[in-house]
Amino acid sequence: MEGRKIIKRALISVSNKEGLVEFGRGLAELGVEIISTGGTARALKEAGVPVTYISDVTGFPEILDGRVKTLHPRIHGGILAMRTGEHLKQLEELDITPIDLVVVNLYPFKETVARPGVTLDEAVENIDIGGPTMVRAAAKNHQHVLIVVNPNRYQEVLEAVKNDALTNELRLDLAREAFAHTAAYDAAIANYLTGVAGETFPPQLGVSAQLGQVLRYGENPHQKAAFYRDELVKGACIANAEQLHGKELSYNNILDANAALELVREFTAPTAAIIKHNNPCGCASDENLTKAYEKALEGDPVSAFGGIVALNRPVDRAAAEKMSEIFLEAVIAPDFAPEALEVLSKKPNLRLLKTGDLSKQTNDTMEIRKVNGGYLLQETDREVVNPEKLQVVTEKQPTQEELDEMIFAMTIVKHVKSNAIVVTKNKQLLGVGAGQMNRVGAANIAFKQAGEKARGAVLASDAFFPFRDTVDAAAKAGITAIIQPGGSKRDDESIKACNEHGISMVFTGMRHFKH
């Protein structure tokens, strides 16, 4: 049987008009009758494509400002009827003509709620009812009815209709895509209303994300992976960054670029961060971006090889020339001067990512992690050190310069895997102890990396000291000031050790575990 005889009647009602006219014209040329609604019907008619208005099929006008137009037995009976004797007999008795192809995409809810200042009434008015109902009905009856929700599939479907290639595999694939489309749509609505209601943890967790790209592999070559974008998140972030140059990002690139970006955006002064395996191996602030990068690299040039650099200022030629001197996987920054792009683009594989202004955070305030059999959901840790809440607990008072350095160090340690210790001096990261099973072990790694530069430096810890051993090790390394959350039963022992060694110590009252 020819394809045009299998697909005799199509219902088209789309919000996204991309490719609509060409697709409608192609169907009409194959002898397919097209019925349609509102703006879709007008667009087809104006293009000279024959179309029948939905109201002429239902015998009932669109009512309630268009809220009710397709919710009618003549529509849903035509979509849901199986092509069996009994069902077709009922359709004939009720004078209902079968619908063989449904082409629907939904009101732009995500785009609506992403607009600044959108009201709840505006958002609610963009919740599609008839569209999802038709999509689900057609997808349920996909063995008999073709459902298309994605304009990117128009040409493929048109060719399949023309060439009698409407396979069960194609029908099932289109149905899967349709159900995913409505599921994501409903999840977006639920998530928006959850936010409006001020509910942090809804009874059901809905995730709405679009496939950004299938990656070559995951953390390791034997693992498959893909990157999905949350279209409701607006602002500068790794998901919204524009890649200007270089190879396709890998799974590990995306993780590390995100870690680097989230670190540098914490600082107001020109800052550069170098990330390796999701931990900072270099970070520095300075009045000059190039100098900040040079200081970040100087902190651990060995680990920086093959790392990812993030900067919180547009990259100029001088900074680009310095970064071009070593092998880097990626550079991510608010922007790149034309001459900087010229320099860095000479490295064909170097990924260059432009984020736009980093002075404001995105609206993404929650983070999800998968465990076997479930999900963990928590607020993103965006708390920063409040200088007014710092508590000096030692006899030795820190200088203002040391307090500024402590805040710098604590900002970095917040982005280091726990147990975490960092050593800094002159707004330069000198040593990092990351992901260790005990705190003194993390400290010793940081001291070894910092070497003699640790003398006169500041130490930051992401959590309290359970014993005084870290303070004793810090004194031996030459540390003069310590910042930590406090809260241990043995805080007095650490305070006493600081007093014995002439070290100033402040408590923040805030832990920053990062697992």
C-alpha positions in Angstrom: 0.0 0.0 0.0 1.3 3.4 -0.9 2.4 5.8 1.9 -0.1 8.5 0.8 -2.9 6.0 1.2 -1.7 5.0 4.6 -1.5 8.7 5.7 -4.8 10.1 4.3 -5.5 12.8 7.0 -3.2 14.9 9.1 -3.9 17.2 12.0 -1.3 20.0 12.4 -1.3 22.4 15.3 2.1 23.8 16.2 3.5 26.7 18.3 6.9 26.4 16.7 6.3 27.2 13.0 9.8 26.3 11.9 9.6 24.2 8.7 5.8 24.2 8.9 4.9 25.5 5.4 7.4 23.2 3.6 6.1 20.2 5.6 2.5 21.0 5.0 3.1 21.6 1.3 4.9 18.3 1.0 2.0 16.4 2.6 -0.6 18.2 0.4 1.3 17.3 -2.7 1.0 13.6 -1.6 -2.8 14.1 -1.4 -2.9 14.2 2.4 -5.9 16.2 3.8 -4.7 18.7 6.4 -6.9 19.9 9.3 -5.5 22.6 11.6 -6.1 25.3 14.2 -5.7 29.0 14.7 -2.3 30.4 13.8 -1.1 27.2 12.2 -4.1 27.1 9.8 -3.6 30.8 8.9 0.1 30.2 8.2 -0.6 27.3 5.9 -3.5 29.0 4.2 -1.4 32.2 3.5 1.3 30.0 2.0 -1.3 28.4 -0.4 -1.4 25.1 1.4 -5.0 23.6 1.4 -6.3 23.4 4.9 -9.5 22.6 6.8 -10.2 24.5 10.0 -10.7 22.3 13.1 -14.1 23.9 13.7 -15.3 22.7 10.3 -14.4 19.2 11.4 -15.9 19.3 14.9 -18.9 21.4 13.9 -18.2 23.4 17.0 -16.4 26.8 17.3 -13.3 27.4 19.2 -14.4 28.8 22.6 -13.0 30.3 25.8 -10.3 32.4 24.0 -9.1 29.3 22.2 -8.8 27.2 25.4 -11.2 24.6 23.9 -10.8 23.7 20.2 -9.4 20.2 19.8 -11.0 18.6 22.9 -13.8 16.9 20.9 -14.8 13.3 20.0 -14.4 14.0 16.3 -10.8 14.7 16.9 -9.9 12.3 19.7 -12.0 9.5 18.2 -10.2 9.9 15.0 -6.8 9.8 16.7 -7.4 7.0 19.2 -9.3 4.6 17.0 -7.4 1.4 16.2 -7.8 0.3 12.6 -9.8 -2.7 13.6 -13.3 -3.7 12.3 -15.1 -2.8 15.5 -13.4 0.6 16.0 -13.8 1.6 12.3 -17.4 0.6 12.4 -18.0 2.9 15.4 -16.3 5.8 13.6 -18.5 5.2 10.5 -21.7 5.1 12.6 -20.6 8.4 14.3 -19.4 10.0 11.1 -15.9 10.4 12.4 -13.0 10.3 9.9 -9.7 8.7 11.2 -6.7 10.9 11.7 -3.5 9.2 10.5 -0.8 11.8 11.4 -0.7 14.3 14.3 1.9 17.1 14.2 1.9 19.1 17.4 4.3 21.0 19.5 3.3 22.9 22.6 2.8 26.4 23.9 6.3 28.0 24.7 6.0 27.6 28.5 9.7 27.5 29.2 10.3 30.6 27.1 7.5 32.4 28.9 8.7 31.7 32.4 12.2 32.6 31.5 11.2 36.1 30.7 12.1 38.7 33.4 9.1 39.8 35.3 6.7 37.2 34.0 3.5 36.9 36.1 1.9 33.7 37.4 -1.2 34.5 35.2 1.0 34.8 32.1 2.7 31.5 32.9 -0.5 29.7 33.5 -2.0 31.0 30.3 0.9 29.3 28.5 0.1 25.9 29.9 -1.0 23.8 26.9 -3.9 21.4 27.4 -5.2 20.3 24.1 -1.7 19.9 22.6 -0.4 17.4 25.2 -3.7 15.5 25.0 -3.4 15.0 21.3 0.2 14.1 21.5 -0.4 11.5 24.2 -3.4 10.1 22.3 -1.5 9.7 19.1 1.6 8.3 20.8 -0.6 5.7 22.6 -2.0 4.7 19.2 1.3 4.9 17.4 0.8 1.6 15.6 -1.9 3.3 13.6 -1.2 7.0 14.0 2.1 8.8 13.3 3.0 11.4 15.9 5.5 14.2 15.2 6.5 16.8 17.9 10.0 17.8 16.6 10.4 20.0 13.5 13.7 18.3 12.9 11.9 15.1 12.0 9.7 16.7 9.3 11.9 15.8 6.3 12.5 12.3 7.6 8.7 11.7 8.1 7.9 13.2 4.7 10.3 10.9 3.0 8.9 7.9 4.9 5.4 8.8 3.8 6.4 9.3 0.2 8.5 6.1 0.0 6.2 3.8 2.0 8.7 3.5 4.7 6.5 3.9 7.8 8.2 1.1 9.8 7.2 0.0 13.2 10.6 1.2 14.4 10.0 4.7 13.1 6.5 4.8 14.7 7.8 3.6 18.0 10.7 6.1 18.0 8.4 9.0 17.2 6.0 7.9 20.0 9.0 7.7 22.5 10.0 11.2 21.5 6.4 12.4 21.9 6.1 11.0 25.4 9.5 12.5 26.4 8.2 15.8 25.0 5.1 15.9 27.2 7.0 14.6 30.2 9.6 17.3 30.0 6.8 19.9 29.4 4.9 18.7 32.5 8.2 18.6 34.6 8.9 22.2 33.6 5.5 23.3 34.7 5.7 21.4 38.0 9.2 22.8 38.7 8.0 26.4 38.0 5.0 26.1 40.2 7.1 24.5 42.9 9.3 27.6 42.8 6.2 29.9 42.9 4.9 28.0 45.9 8.3 28.4 47.7 8.5 24.6 48.1 12.1 23.4 48.2 11.6 19.6 48.1 8.5 18.6 46.1 6.9 15.2 46.7 7.9 14.2 43.2 11.1 15.4 41.6 10.7 16.3 37.9 13.8 16.8 35.7 13.4 18.7 32.5 16.5 19.0 30.3 17.4 18.9 26.6 20.1 16.8 25.1 23.0 19.1 24.4 25.4 16.6 22.9 26.3 12.9 23.0 29.9 12.8 24.3 32.6 10.6 23.0 32.7 8.8 26.3 32.3 9.5 30.0 35.0 9.7 32.7 36.6 6.7 31.0 36.5 5.3 27.5 34.4 2.3 28.4 31.5 4.6 29.8 28.9 6.1 27.5 27.9 9.7 28.3 25.9 12.7 27.2 25.4 16.3 28.3 21.9 17.7 29.0 21.0 21.4 29.3 18.4 22.8 31.7 16.6 25.4 29.5 15.2 27.2 32.5 18.6 28.2 33.7 19.6 31.7 32.6 22.9 33.5 33.0 26.6 32.7 32.7 27.4 29.1 33.2 29.1 26.1 31.5 25.8 25.0 30.0 25.1 28.4 28.4 28.7 29.1 27.3 29.5 29.6 23.7 32.4 27.5 22.3 34.4 29.7 20.1 37.2 27.3 19.1 38.7 23.8 19.7 37.7 20.2 20.0 34.3 19.1 21.3 34.1 19.2 25.1 34.5 15.9 26.9 32.7 14.7 30.0 35.7 15.5 32.2 36.2 18.9 30.4 32.6 19.9 31.3 33.1 18.9 34.9 36.4 20.7 35.3 35.3 23.8 33.3 32.3 24.1 35.6 34.5 23.8 38.7 36.9 26.4 37.4 34.1 28.8 36.5 32.3 28.5 39.8 35.5 29.3 41.6 36.6 32.4 39.7 33.1 34.0 39.8 33.4 34.2 43.6 36.0 37.0 43.2 35.6 40.6 42.3 39.3 41.3 41.6 40.8 39.9 38.4 41.3 36.2 39.1 42.5 33.1 37.4 41.9 29.5 38.4 43.4 26.3 37.0 41.5 23.1 37.6 42.8 19.6 37.4 40.5 16.6 38.2 37.9 18.9 39.7 40.2 20.5 42.2 42.1 23.9 41.9 45.8 23.4 41.5 46.2 27.1 40.9 44.3 30.2 41.8 45.3 33.9 42.2 44.0 37.4 42.2 45.8 40.5 41.2 45.2 44.0 39.8 46.2 42.6 36.3 44.6 39.5 34.7 47.9 38.4 33.1 49.6 38.7 36.5 46.8 36.8 38.1 47.2 33.9 35.6 51.0 33.9 36.0 50.6 33.7 39.8 48.0 30.9 39.5 50.3 28.9 37.2 53.3 29.5 39.5 51.5 27.9 42.4 51.7 24.4 40.8 53.0 24.5 37.2 53.4 20.7 37.1 49.7 20.0 37.8 48.6 22.8 35.6 49.8 20.9 32.5 46.6 19.7 30.7 44.4 21.7 33.1 41.4 24.0 32.5 41.8 27.7 33.1 38.9 30.0 34.0 39.2 33.8 34.3 36.6 36.3 35.5 37.7 39.0 33.1 37.8 39.1 29.3 41.0 37.7 27.9 43.4 40.2 26.4 46.4 39.5 24.1 48.9 39.5 27.0 47.0 36.9 29.0 46.5 34.8 25.8 50.2 34.8 25.0 51.0 33.5 28.5 48.4 30.8 28.3 49.6 29.7 24.9 53.0 28.8 26.4 51.7 25.5 27.9 49.3 22.7 27.0 45.8 23.4 28.3 42.6 21.6 27.6 40.3 24.6 27.8 40.0 28.3 28.6 36.7 29.7 29.8 36.2 33.5 30.3 33.5 36.2 30.0 34.9 37.1 26.5 38.0 37.1 24.3 39.5 40.1 22.6 40.0 39.5 18.8 43.8 39.5 19.2 43.5 37.0 22.1 41.4 34.7 19.9 44.0 35.1 17.2 46.7 33.9 19.6 44.9 31.0 21.2 43.2 29.8 18.0 46.7 28.8 16.8 46.2 25.8 19.0 43.7 23.7 17.0 42.5 21.6 19.9 42.3 24.2 22.6 38.7 24.7 23.6 37.7 28.4 24.1 34.5 29.1 25.9 32.8 32.5 26.2 30.4 32.9 29.1 29.4 36.6 29.2 29.3 38.7 32.4 30.1 36.7 35.5 29.2 39.4 38.0 25.8 37.8 38.7 24.9 34.2 39.5 22.4 32.1 37.6 19.0 31.2 38.8 20.1 27.6 39.3 20.0 27.2 43.1 19.8 23.4 43.5 22.1 20.5 42.7 21.2 16.9 42.1 23.4 13.9 42.5 22.6 10.3 41.5 23.2 7.4 43.8 22.2 3.8 43.1 18.5 3.7 43.3 17.8 7.4 44.1 18.7 11.0 44.0 20.2 13.5 46.4 18.9 17.1 46.1 20.4 20.0 48.0 20.8 23.8 47.8 23.9 24.9 46.0 26.6 26.1 48.5 26.7 29.8 47.6 27.5 31.1 51.1 30.5 33.3 51.4 32.6 34.5 54.3 31.0 37.4 56.2 33.9 39.5 57.6 31.6 40.9 60.3 30.9 37.4 61.6 34.5 36.2 61.9 35.4 35.3 65.4 39.0 35.8 66.5 39.6 33.0 69.1 43.4 33.4 69.8 45.5 35.8 71.8 47.3 37.0 68.6 45.0 39.2 66.6 45.3 38.9 62.8 46.2 42.0 60.8 43.7 43.4 58.2 46.0 42.0 55.5 45.8 38.5 57.1 42.0 38.8 57.4 41.8 39.6 53.7 44.1 36.7 52.9 42.0 34.4 55.1 38.8 35.2 53.2 40.7 34.6 49.9 41.9 31.2 51.2 38.5 30.2 52.5 36.8 31.0 49.2 39.2 28.6 47.5 38.9 25.8 50.0 35.2 25.8 49.5 35.8 24.5 46.0 38.3 21.8 47.0 37.2 18.2 47.6 37.0 17.3 51.3 38.9 16.8 53.5 40.4 20.1 52.2 43.3 22.3 53.2 44.7 25.2 51.2 47.7 27.5 51.9 47.8 30.9 50.3 49.9 34.1 50.5 49.6 37.4 48.6 46.3 36.2 47.0 48.1 33.2 45.5 47.3 29.5 46.1 50.5 27.8 47.2 49.4 24.4 48.4 46.3 22.1 48.3 45.4 19.0 50.2 42.3 17.6 48.6 40.1 14.6 49.2 42.0 13.1 52.0 40.7 10.7 54.6 42.1 12.8 57.5 42.7 16.5 58.0 46.3 16.4 59.1 47.1 14.3 56.0 45.5 16.9 53.8 47.5 19.6 55.6 50.8 17.8 55.2 50.2 17.5 51.4 49.5 21.2 51.2 52.6 22.1 53.2 54.8 19.9 51.1 53.5 21.5 47.9 54.0 25.0 49.3 57.4 24.3 50.6 59.3 27.3 52.0 56.6 29.7 50.6 54.3 28.5 53.4 56.3 30.6 55.9 54.2 33.6 56.6 51.2 32.2 54.7 47.6 31.5 55.7 45.9 28.2 56.0 42.2 27.5 55.4 40.3 24.4 56.3 36.9 23.4 55.0 35.8 21.9 58.4 36.9 22.0 62.0 40.1 20.4 63.4 39.3 17.3 65.4 42.7 17.4 67.1 45.5 20.0 67.5 47.8 18.0 65.2 47.0 20.1 62.2 47.9 23.3 64.1 51.2 21.8 65.2 52.0 20.8 61.6 51.0 24.3 60.4 53.4 25.9 62.9 56.2 23.7 61.8 55.5 24.8 58.2 55.6 28.5 59.1 51.9 29.3 58.9 51.0 32.5 60.7 47.2 32.6 60.5 44.4 30.0 60.2 40.8 30.3 59.2 38.4 27.4 59.9 34.7 26.9 60.8 35.2 25.8 64.4 32.7 23.7 66.2 34.8 20.7 67.4 34.7 19.4 71.0 38.4 20.0 71.0 38.4 23.5 69.7 40.1 24.6 72.9 43.1 22.3 72.2 43.5 23.9 68.7 43.2 27.4 70.2 45.8 26.5 72.8 48.1 25.2 70.2 47.8 28.4 68.2 48.5 30.5 71.3 51.6 28.3 72.0 52.9 28.8 68.4 51.9 32.5 68.1 49.4 31.8 65.3 46.2 33.9 64.9 43.1 31.9 64.2 39.5 32.9 63.3 36.3 30.9 63.2 33.7 31.4 60.5 31.0 29.2 62.0 30.3 27.7 58.5 31.5 24.4 57.1 32.2 23.8 53.4 32.3 20.1 52.9 32.5 19.1 49.2 32.2 15.4 48.4 
